[in-house]
Amino acid sequence: MPLSPIDPQIEALLKQFGVDGPPPATAPTVEEMRAGNRMLSLAVAPNPPIEVASVQDDRLAGVPVRVYRPEAAGPAPAVVFIHGGGFIVGDLDTHDGVCRRLCRDLGAILVSPDYRLAPEHPFPAAYDDCLAVAHHVADHPADFGEPVALAGDSAGANLAAAVALAFRDEGRPLAAQLLAYPVMDLRIGIDYPSRTECATGYLLTTDEVENDIRLYLADDLTAGTRAPASPLLAESLRGLAPAVVGCGELDPLRDEGLAYADALAAAGVPVTKHRYPGLIHGFINYDTHSQAVDAAVTQMYTELGQLLRPSTA
């Protein structure tokens, strides 16, 4: 089917920050990638920040984290939110607005790990950090609430899905997983139509995806042929926590995210799947700048909340 035009409010935003043109002829350095990502993320963050009861930086299981607590008193669910950034960029600040909204909208205690980034720390460092934090949160319900859900966007959604696989294999309960435009297949050169249809022109490019994967997997590209690096390639998806999967139509990662949702459904896992017309990769950061994004984010967070509190759904 023909692709929808880009959401005009997102298009205007990309023009405003000068990131609407073709990719640079010379690939940026890792430092330039991090600086550019941070600039755009902080520029589009809600201002003033969304209010929650408290925000505190801490360390759990040896990993730096940021903990958000909701205004509402009483029992609260826990959500471990893992930020995106291709395993290379992103930090607690780039997704602070996302975490604040999740905390507020869900009335949940949010824990966001500041996991180690590649190329300095290649796979499985990020996975190990996120799994350690999720274990700690699940093992301390008096401190962080229950039930526990996992959430993430892009590379963070990959890590959330990988941790969900580990929880299943360990027999640990998990209420839900929210996966926003996840990268789920880390094989180099894999032929998904969206990698061709959306290769350039929508902020994230297919070349950037493959460059990030190479930096993340470093000397072991074969790790991308199996889980946990590639959750889509897990031997079985049966018994996983219910999932909400949302992908932008204009995203080179669209098809592997939707394929994961379909694979979950085929394995008997309850899943809601969304393909949002006109939206690009990274859209959850733009919710205060686009009505279409706000509607998509509201839908996904509402569905996650229903999984966390099924009695109120």
VOVO-389500 format. One record per residue: x, y, z of N, C-alpha, C in turn; residue in three letters. Coordinates in steps of 0.05 Angstrom, whole numbers, padded with zeros to 5 digits, always signed. Layout:
residues N
XYZXYZXYZALA...
***
This chain:
residues 313
+00017-00024+00000+00000+00000+00000+00018+00025+00000MET+00009+00047-00012+00025+00071-00013+00028+00082+00015PRO+00051+00095+00020+00056+00107+00047+00041+00133+00050LEU+00032+00138+00074+00019+00163+00080+00040+00186+00081SER+00032+00210+00076+00051+00233+00079+00058+00236+00108PRO+00081+00247+00113+00090+00251+00141+00071+00270+00155ILE+00066+00266+00180+00049+00284+00196+00060+00312+00193ASP+00043+00331+00185+00053+00358+00180+00066+00372+00205PRO+00056+00366+00228+00068+00378+00252+00096+00366+00258GLN+00100+00341+00252+00127+00329+00255+00145+00340+00233ILE+00134+00343+00209+00150+00354+00187+00160+00382+00194GLU+00142+00398+00205+00150+00425+00213+00171+00425+00235ALA+00168+00406+00253+00188+00404+00275+00215+00397+00264LEU+00217+00378+00246+00243+00370+00234+00255+00393+00219LEU+00239+00409+00205+00249+00432+00191+00260+00453+00211LYS+00245+00457+00232+00253+00476+00252+00281+00471+00263GLN+00288+00445+00266+00314+00438+00278+00334+00429+00257PHE+00327+00433+00231+00346+00428+00210+00354+00399+00206GLY+00335+00381+00212+00341+00352+00209+00322+00339+00189VAL+00312+00356+00170+00293+00345+00151+00306+00339+00124ASP+00331+00345+00121+00344+00341+00095+00357+00313+00093GLY+00372+00309+00071+00385+00283+00067+00406+00279+00088PRO+00414+00254+00093+00435+00248+00113+00461+00260+00104PRO+00479+00267+00122+00505+00279+00115+00522+00259+00098PRO+00538+00270+00081+00555+00253+00063+00575+00237+00080ALA+00584+00249+00102+00603+00235+00119+00589+00227+00145THR+00591+00202+00152+00577+00193+00176+00588+00207+00201ALA+00570+00216+00219+00580+00230+00243+00595+00211+00262PRO+00611+00222+00279+00625+00207+00299+00605+00200+00321THR+00612+00181+00338+00595+00174+00360+00589+00198+00378VAL+00610+00215+00383+00606+00238+00399+00586+00258+00386GLU+00588+00261+00359+00569+00278+00345+00541+00267+00345GLU+00538+00240+00343+00512+00227+00345+00499+00233+00372MET+00515+00230+00393+00504+00234+00420+00496+00263+00424ARG+00513+00281+00415+00506+00310+00418+00481+00317+00403ALA+00479+00307+00378+00455+00314+00362+00430+00302+00374GLY+00431+00278+00383+00408+00265+00395+00399+00280+00420ASN+00419+00288+00436+00413+00302+00461+00401+00329+00456ARG+00412+00343+00436+00401+00370+00429+00372+00368+00421MET+00365+00350+00403+00338+00348+00393+00319+00339+00416LEU+00328+00319+00431+00311+00307+00452+00304+00328+00473SER+00324+00344+00482+00319+00364+00502+00303+00387+00491LEU+00306+00393+00465+00292+00415+00453+00262+00409+00451ALA+00255+00384+00447+00226+00378+00444+00213+00368+00469VAL+00228+00367+00491+00217+00357+00517+00196+00377+00527ALA+00176+00367+00541+00156+00385+00553+00168+00407+00570PRO+00159+00431+00566+00170+00454+00582+00147+00472+00590ASN+00141+00473+00617+00156+00462+00639+00153+00431+00640PRO+00171+00417+00654+00168+00388+00656+00142+00380+00669PRO+00132+00357+00661+00108+00345+00674+00114+00340+00703ILE+00096+00348+00720+00100+00346+00749+00093+00317+00758GLU+00110+00306+00775+00105+00281+00789+00113+00286+00818VAL+00108+00266+00835+00113+00271+00864+00143+00274+00869ALA+00160+00258+00857+00188+00260+00862+00204+00247+00839SER+00228+00257+00835+00247+00246+00816+00274+00244+00830VAL+00285+00220+00830+00310+00216+00845+00329+00198+00829GLN+00354+00207+00827+00375+00190+00816+00386+00172+00837ASP+00390+00147+00829+00398+00127+00849+00416+00106+00834ASP+00422+00085+00848+00437+00063+00836+00425+00037+00846ARG+00417+00020+00828+00405-00006+00834+00421-00028+00821LEU+00429-00048+00836+00444-00070+00826+00469-00061+00811ALA+00481-00039+00821+00505-00028+00810+00501-00010+00785GLY+00475-00006+00777+00469+00009+00752+00457+00036+00760VAL+00466+00058+00749+00452+00084+00754+00424+00083+00743PRO+00405+00094+00758+00377+00095+00750+00365+00121+00758VAL+00342+00127+00747+00326+00150+00756+00298+00139+00763ARG+00289+00146+00787+00264+00135+00797+00243+00158+00799VAL+00220+00153+00786+00198+00173+00786+00175+00161+00802TYR+00164+00177+00820+00142+00168+00837+00118+00186+00832ARG+00094+00173+00830+00070+00188+00823+00058+00204+00846PRO+00041+00223+00839+00027+00239+00859+00008+00223+00876GLU-00006+00204+00863-00027+00189+00877-00015+00172+00899ALA-00029+00172+00922-00021+00155+00944-00031+00127+00941ALA-00021+00109+00957-00031+00081+00956-00014+00064+00938GLY-00022+00038+00935-00007+00019+00919-00004+00028+00890PRO+00019+00023+00879+00025+00031+00851+00039+00008+00837ALA+00034+00005+00811+00050-00014+00796+00078-00003+00790PRO+00095-00020+00781+00123-00012+00775+00127-00016+00745ALA+00140+00004+00732+00147+00002+00704+00177+00008+00702VAL+00192-00011+00690+00220-00007+00683+00220+00003+00654VAL+00227+00029+00650+00227+00040+00624+00256+00042+00614PHE+00261+00031+00590+00288+00031+00579+00290+00049+00555ILE+00306+00069+00556+00307+00089+00535+00320+00078+00509HIS+00311+00090+00487+00323+00083+00461+00347+00100+00454GLY+00357+00095+00430+00381+00109+00420+00400+00091+00406GLY+00390+00070+00394+00406+00052+00378+00429+00038+00393GLY+00426+00036+00419+00446+00025+00437+00471+00042+00439PHE+00470+00065+00425+00494+00082+00423+00490+00109+00436ILE+00467+00121+00434+00461+00148+00444+00438+00146+00463VAL+00431+00169+00474+00409+00170+00493+00418+00167+00522GLY+00402+00179+00540+00409+00177+00569+00384+00183+00585ASP+00387+00187+00611+00364+00191+00628+00351+00218+00621LEU+00366+00238+00612+00354+00264+00606+00339+00264+00580ASP+00348+00249+00560+00335+00250+00534+00306+00239+00535THR+00301+00221+00555+00274+00209+00557+00261+00217+00584HIS+00270+00238+00596+00258+00247+00621+00229+00254+00617ASP+00222+00268+00596+00194+00275+00591+00176+00251+00587GLY+00187+00230+00572+00172+00206+00568+00166+00192+00595VAL+00187+00190+00612+00183+00177+00638+00164+00192+00656CYS+00165+00219+00655+00147+00234+00672+00118+00230+00663ARG+00113+00229+00637+00086+00225+00628+00076+00196+00635ARG+00093+00176+00631+00086+00149+00639+00079+00148+00668LEU+00096+00160+00685+00091+00160+00714+00064+00173+00720CYS+00059+00196+00708+00034+00210+00714+00010+00195+00703ARG+00011+00187+00678-00012+00175+00665-00020+00148+00677ASP+00001+00133+00685-00004+00106+00695-00007+00105+00725LEU+00001+00127+00739+00002+00127+00768+00021+00105+00777GLY+00043+00102+00762+00063+00081+00767+00089+00092+00777ALA+00104+00075+00791+00132+00081+00798+00149+00073+00774ILE+00163+00093+00763+00179+00089+00739+00208+00087+00747LEU+00222+00066+00737+00251+00063+00742+00264+00061+00714VAL+00282+00080+00709+00295+00081+00683+00325+00076+00686SER+00336+00054+00675+00364+00049+00678+00381+00065+00659PRO+00403+00075+00669+00423+00089+00652+00444+00068+00644ASP+00436+00050+00627+00452+00027+00619+00477+00035+00603TYR+00496+00018+00603+00521+00024+00588+00516+00023+00558ARG+00529+00041+00544+00526+00045+00515+00549+00033+00500LEU+00543+00024+00476+00564+00017+00456+00573+00042+00442ALA+00596+00042+00430+00615+00020+00426+00633+00015+00450PRO+00633+00034+00469+00651+00029+00492+00644+00003+00507GLU+00618-00003+00508+00608-00026+00522+00589-00042+00503HIS+00600-00059+00486+00583-00073+00467+00566-00095+00481PRO+00548-00106+00465+00531-00128+00474+00548-00149+00487PHE+00539-00160+00511+00512-00157+00523+00511-00137+00547PRO+00528-00117+00548+00530-00099+00571+00503-00086+00576ALA+00490-00074+00556+00465-00060+00560+00443-00080+00570ALA+00442-00103+00558+00423-00124+00566+00428-00132+00595TYR+00453-00137+00602+00459-00145+00630+00450-00124+00650ASP+00455-00098+00643+00447-00076+00662+00417-00075+00665ASP+00403-00077+00643+00373-00075+00644+00361-00098+00659CYS+00372-00122+00654+00362-00146+00668+00367-00144+00698LEU+00391-00134+00706+00397-00131+00734+00378-00111+00748ALA+00372-00089+00734+00354-00069+00746+00326-00081+00748VAL+00316-00094+00727+00290-00106+00728+00288-00127+00750ALA+00308-00143+00754+00309-00163+00776+00306-00149+00802HIS+00321-00127+00806+00320-00113+00832+00293-00101+00837HIS+00281-00089+00817+00254-00078+00820+00234-00100+00827VAL+00235-00122+00813+00216-00143+00818+00220-00156+00845ALA+00245-00156+00855+00251-00168+00881+00245-00150+00904ASP+00238-00125+00899+00233-00106+00921+00206-00092+00917HIS+00184-00106+00917+00158-00094+00912+00151-00073+00933PRO+00160-00076+00957+00154-00056+00978+00166-00029+00971ALA+00188-00029+00956+00202-00004+00949+00192+00007+00922ASP+00185-00010+00903+00180-00001+00876+00152-00009+00865PHE+00136-00022+00881+00109-00029+00872+00107-00055+00857GLY+00082-00063+00853+00076-00086+00837+00047-00084+00827GLU+00040-00098+00805+00057-00115+00788+00078-00099+00772PRO+00096-00114+00759+00118-00101+00744+00113-00104+00714VAL+00118-00082+00700+00117-00082+00671+00144-00072+00660ALA+00150-00079+00636+00173-00069+00621+00164-00051+00598LEU+00179-00030+00593+00172-00012+00571+00198-00001+00559ALA+00196+00006+00534+00219+00019+00521+00213+00027+00493GLY+00230+00044+00482+00227+00052+00454+00253+00046+00439ASP+00249+00037+00414+00271+00032+00395+00290+00011+00407SER+00316+00018+00411+00334-00001+00423+00325-00008+00451ALA+00313+00011+00465+00303+00005+00492+00280-00016+00491GLY+00264-00015+00470+00243-00035+00467+00255-00063+00461ALA+00277-00063+00446+00292-00088+00442+00301-00100+00469ASN+00312-00083+00486+00322-00092+00512+00299-00100+00530LEU+00277-00085+00529+00253-00093+00545+00243-00120+00537ALA+00241-00125+00511+00232-00151+00501+00251-00173+00509ALA+00277-00168+00508+00297-00188+00516+00295-00194+00545ALA+00291-00174+00562+00287-00178+00591+00261-00194+00596VAL+00240-00188+00580+00215-00203+00584+00219-00232+00578ALA+00236-00238+00558+00242-00266+00552+00256-00279+00575LEU+00275-00265+00588+00289-00276+00611+00270-00280+00634ALA+00252-00261+00639+00233-00265+00661+00216-00289+00657PHE+00207-00294+00632+00191-00318+00626+00208-00343+00632ARG+00232-00343+00623+00249-00367+00626+00255-00372+00655ASP+00256-00351+00671+00262-00354+00700+00237-00359+00716GLU+00213-00358+00704+00189-00362+00718+00180-00339+00735GLY+00191-00315+00728+00183-00290+00743+00158-00278+00731ARG+00140-00269+00747+00115-00256+00737+00121-00229+00724PRO+00107-00223+00703+00110-00197+00689+00082-00190+00679LEU+00073-00166+00685+00046-00159+00678+00043-00151+00649ALA+00063-00138+00637+00059-00127+00610+00086-00118+00599ALA+00086-00113+00573+00109-00101+00560+00099-00081+00539GLN+00110-00057+00539+00103-00037+00520+00128-00033+00502LEU+00124-00037+00476+00146-00036+00457+00140-00016+00436LEU+00153+00007+00437+00149+00028+00417+00170+00026+00396ALA+00162+00023+00371+00179+00021+00347+00205+00006+00353TYR+00202-00020+00361+00226-00035+00370+00243-00044+00346PRO+00269-00045+00351+00288-00059+00333+00290-00087+00343VAL+00281-00107+00328+00278-00134+00338+00294-00155+00323MET+00307-00147+00301+00322-00166+00285+00349-00153+00278ASP+00370-00162+00291+00396-00149+00288+00414-00163+00268LEU+00402-00178+00250+00418-00189+00228+00425-00167+00208ARG+00449-00166+00199+00458-00145+00180+00447-00153+00152ILE+00436-00133+00138+00427-00137+00111+00400-00150+00108GLY+00385-00153+00130+00360-00167+00129+00340-00150+00112ILE+00324-00164+00097+00307-00151+00076+00279-00147+00086ASP+00274-00126+00100+00246-00118+00107+00238-00096+00088TYR+00214-00096+00077+00206-00075+00059+00209-00047+00071PRO+00204-00043+00097+00206-00017+00109+00235-00007+00109SER+00254-00025+00109+00282-00016+00109+00289-00003+00082ARG+00274-00011+00061+00277+00001+00034+00259+00025+00030THR+00233+00022+00037+00213+00043+00033+00220+00068+00049GLU+00231+00064+00073+00237+00087+00091+00266+00089+00096CYS+00283+00083+00077+00312+00082+00081+00323+00110+00087ALA+00311+00131+00075+00320+00158+00080+00295+00176+00080THR+00299+00200+00091+00278+00220+00089+00260+00222+00114GLY+00264+00204+00133+00247+00205+00157+00263+00204+00183TYR+00284+00220+00183+00302+00224+00206+00320+00199+00210LEU+00310+00177+00219+00326+00153+00222+00329+00140+00194LEU+00354+00133+00187+00359+00120+00161+00366+00090+00165THR+00363+00075+00144+00371+00046+00145+00401+00044+00149THR+00416+00061+00137+00445+00060+00141+00452+00065+00170ASP+00438+00083+00183+00443+00088+00212+00436+00064+00229GLU+00414+00051+00222+00406+00027+00236+00429+00006+00235VAL+00438+00001+00211+00459-00020+00208+00485-00012+00221GLU+00492+00014+00220+00516+00023+00233+00514+00020+00263ASN+00491+00026+00275+00487+00022+00303+00489-00007+00311ASP+00478-00025+00295+00479-00053+00301+00508-00063+00301ILE+00523-00054+00281+00552-00062+00280+00567-00052+00305ARG+00562-00028+00313+00575-00017+00337+00567-00032+00362LEU+00541-00040+00363+00531-00053+00387+00541-00082+00389TYR+00541-00096+00367+00549-00124+00367+00580-00128+00365LEU+00593-00107+00356+00623-00106+00355+00634-00130+00340ALA+00649-00146+00353+00663-00168+00340+00647-00194+00337ASP+00621-00193+00345+00605-00217+00345+00578-00212+00331ASP+00579-00208+00305+00554-00203+00290+00536-00227+00291LEU+00547-00251+00296+00529-00275+00298+00510-00273+00321THR+00516-00256+00341+00497-00253+00364+00470-00243+00354ALA+00470-00229+00331+00445-00218+00321+00428-00239+00308GLY+00437-00263+00306+00421-00284+00293+00404-00299+00314THR+00404-00290+00338+00389-00305+00359+00382-00285+00382ARG+00364-00294+00399+00358-00280+00424+00381-00285+00443ALA+00386-00265+00462+00370-00242+00468+00375-00217+00450PRO+00396-00217+00434+00401-00194+00418+00378-00188+00398ALA+00367-00209+00387+00345-00207+00368+00321-00222+00379SER+00304-00209+00395+00281-00223+00407+00263-00236+00386PRO+00261-00225+00362+00244-00237+00341+00253-00265+00334LEU+00279-00271+00339+00290-00296+00331+00291-00316+00354LEU+00278-00310+00376+00277-00329+00398+00264-00355+00390ALA+00273-00377+00402+00262-00403+00395+00232-00405+00399GLU+00223-00393+00420+00194-00393+00427+00186-00367+00440SER+00163-00357+00433+00152-00333+00446+00128-00340+00464LEU+00123-00365+00468+00100-00374+00484+00105-00366+00513ARG+00083-00358+00526+00084-00353+00555+00094-00325+00562GLY+00099-00308+00542+00109-00281+00548+00086-00263+00559LEU+00094-00242+00571+00075-00223+00582+00059-00209+00559ALA+00034-00202+00564+00018-00188+00544+00033-00163+00535PRO+00029-00155+00510+00045-00134+00498+00028-00113+00483ALA+00038-00088+00484+00028-00067+00467+00051-00059+00449VAL+00047-00060+00423+00068-00054+00403+00058-00032+00385VAL+00073-00010+00384+00066+00012+00367+00088+00021+00349GLY+00083+00023+00323+00104+00030+00303+00094+00052+00286CYS+00112+00070+00279+00106+00091+00259+00107+00079+00231GLY+00089+00088+00214+00088+00078+00186+00114+00085+00171GLU+00125+00109+00177+00148+00119+00163+00174+00114+00178LEU+00179+00089+00184+00202+00081+00201+00215+00057+00188ASP+00242+00057+00184+00255+00034+00173+00252+00009+00191PRO+00246+00013+00216+00242-00010+00234+00213-00020+00236LEU+00195-00007+00220+00167-00014+00222+00161-00043+00220ARG+00171-00056+00199+00162-00083+00193+00172-00104+00213ASP+00196-00100+00225+00204-00120+00244+00189-00117+00271GLU+00181-00092+00277+00164-00088+00301+00137-00101+00298GLY+00125-00097+00274+00099-00109+00269+00101-00139+00267LEU+00124-00149+00256+00128-00178+00255+00130-00190+00282ALA+00142-00175+00301+00144-00186+00328+00116-00188+00341TYR+00100-00167+00336+00072-00168+00347+00057-00192+00335ALA+00060-00197+00309+00047-00219+00297+00057-00246+00308ASP+00084-00247+00313+00095-00272+00324+00085-00277+00352ALA+00082-00256+00368+00071-00258+00395+00043-00269+00393LEU+00027-00258+00376-00001-00267+00373-00002-00296+00364ALA+00015-00304+00346+00016-00331+00336+00023-00350+00358ALA+00039-00341+00378+00047-00357+00401+00027-00357+00423ALA+00004-00344+00419-00017-00343+00439-00014-00322+00460GLY+00004-00302+00455+00008-00280+00474-00012-00258+00467VAL-00027-00248+00487-00045-00225+00481-00028-00201+00472PRO-00036-00189+00450-00020-00166+00440-00039-00147+00425VAL-00034-00121+00428-00047-00101+00412-00025-00089+00394THR-00031-00086+00369-00011-00077+00349-00021-00052+00335LYS-00004-00032+00332-00011-00007+00320+00010+00001+00299HIS+00000+00008+00276+00016+00020+00254+00005+00048+00250ARG+00020+00068+00259+00009+00095+00259+00016+00111+00234TYR-00004+00118+00218+00002+00133+00193+00016+00159+00198PRO+00035+00165+00181+00048+00191+00181+00069+00195+00203GLY+00073+00175+00221+00091+00179+00243+00118+00166+00237LEU+00139+00178+00248+00166+00169+00243+00178+00156+00267ILE+00203+00146+00264+00217+00134+00287+00221+00156+00309HIS+00219+00147+00333+00224+00164+00356+00201+00181+00364GLY+00177+00175+00354+00154+00194+00356+00145+00199+00385PHE+00150+00180+00404+00139+00185+00430+00151+00210+00444ILE+00174+00219+00434+00186+00243+00445+00173+00268+00436ASN+00155+00266+00415+00144+00290+00403+00115+00294+00410TYR+00106+00283+00432+00077+00283+00439+00066+00311+00444ASP+00083+00330+00453+00073+00357+00458+00075+00374+00433THR+00084+00363+00411+00087+00379+00386+00070+00369+00364HIS+00056+00347+00368+00040+00335+00346+00015+00322+00358SER-00008+00331+00348-00033+00319+00357-00035+00289+00350GLN-00024+00282+00327-00025+00253+00319-00008+00237+00338ALA+00015+00247+00345+00033+00233+00364+00019+00231+00391VAL+00008+00253+00401-00005+00253+00427-00027+00232+00428ASP-00042+00229+00406-00064+00209+00405-00052+00181+00406ALA-00030+00177+00391-00018+00150+00391-00006+00143+00418ALA+00008+00162+00430+00019+00158+00457-00003+00152+00478VAL-00024+00168+00476-00046+00164+00495-00058+00136+00492THR-00061+00128+00468-00072+00101+00463-00054+00079+00474GLN-00028+00081+00469-00010+00060+00478-00008+00060+00509MET-00006+00083+00521-00003+00084+00550-00029+00075+00564TYR-00052+00082+00552-00077+00072+00563-00079+00042+00562THR-00071+00030+00540-00071+00001+00538-00051-00012+00558GLU-00028+00000+00562-00010-00010+00582-00022-00008+00609LEU-00035+00014+00615-00048+00017+00641-00070-00003+00646GLY-00084-00011+00625-00105-00031+00628-00093-00059+00634GLN-00069-00064+00624-00055-00089+00630-00045-00089+00658LEU-00037-00066+00668-00026-00063+00695-00049-00065+00716LEU-00072-00054+00708-00095-00054+00727-00119-00065+00712ARG-00119-00092+00707-00141-00103+00691-00169-00100+00704PRO-00170-00097+00730-00196-00095+00743-00210-00068+00737SER-00194-00048+00728-00205-00022+00722-00208-00018+00692THR-00200-00038+00676-00201-00034+00647-00229-00034+00636ALA
***
